[in-house]
Amino acid sequence: MDLNRFRRLLLAAVLAVSFVPVHATERLKDLASVAGVRNNQLVGYGLVVGLDGSGDQTTQTPFTVQSIANMLGNMGVTLPPGTNLQLKNVAAVMVTTNLPPFARPGQQIDVTVSSMGNAKSLRGGTLVMTPLKGADGQIYAMAQGNMLVGGAGGAGGGASQVINHLSAGRIPGGATVERAVPTQLGQGDSIILELNTTDFGTANRVVEAINRATVPGAAQAIDGRTVQVRAPVDASDRVAFLGRLENIAITPEQQAAKVIVNSRTGSVVMNQRVTLQNVAVAHGNLTVTVGTDVNVDQPPPLSGGQTVVTTQTDIDIEQVPAGLVNVPAGANLAEVVKALNAIGATPMDLISILQAMKSAGSLRAELEVI
């Protein structure tokens, strides 16, 4: 064979291999979770004290005054009838956190504290002991501690300056778990894996990967989101088995072509599977301008006339001419972006254009508006 021809064939083979799409593998723990292993939301109502005059205005937040009176009463302090509390260093807050799975009494978790009144800042405050309850009304943790607020602010002379957010803060390790939530790692000799996204192809690949890594027939797909796996009955062996299972490498199916449109902010996001068919687009803007002029008619001196004020309204409608723009077909994301940029529309206009393209059958993707 000729040497030059051999080199050309070798170069063509290398280029063909280099353009083969490579799909990244992911660990099973990034694609699925074990059924029953979940967080539980906790919430509580409490008071933050020690503020530097930036607390609730008690005349506008009566629940803060009532909470202070109840707290003092529980501590043996009785307020005289008709006492009008004018406090500036206290704020009523909501305390929220997530109770992680397998949490045991004595474990500390972080909490988020958010003002629910009209406090100007929670910076420098201390959260008083607050019970945190679950959806069943039971107390699962107790929160207390000094707050960390990332913002800063100041005011004076009628001017104010605020950096970041001052009405919410966080207490690292601010809650102590008082009650554990029973968590079951499956029932009997099997566990259930739940995929983060429903996809029949990915579920099938998960089953094949688990059967190769363990025992043939150990896993079976129940539906496009759920996979049942046989697991050891002993708790220690089951934990070790799940540790190996989570690190199995799986190549998930490619996601469906999708365009996400946020109508409130004008954001448009699309994935790499989006393609376009050839289409012609015309988009023009209509501008309506309304102007009002005030005319004053002043009569001559000593004429006995009266001054008359009239208004004249001018309405001008201007439509920017827009010709048809040929949007060529795009086979990949870069070509789609280049074609859409050729239209020269703003992000808000682009939302309407994408909807029209979808209706015309040119946009080969699912259009989701959030």
Summary of the structure (lengths in Angstrom):
residues: 370
radius of gyration: 33.1
end to end distance: 60.9
largest distance: 115.9
contacts: 1003
relative contact order: 0.11
helix: 23%
strand: 36%
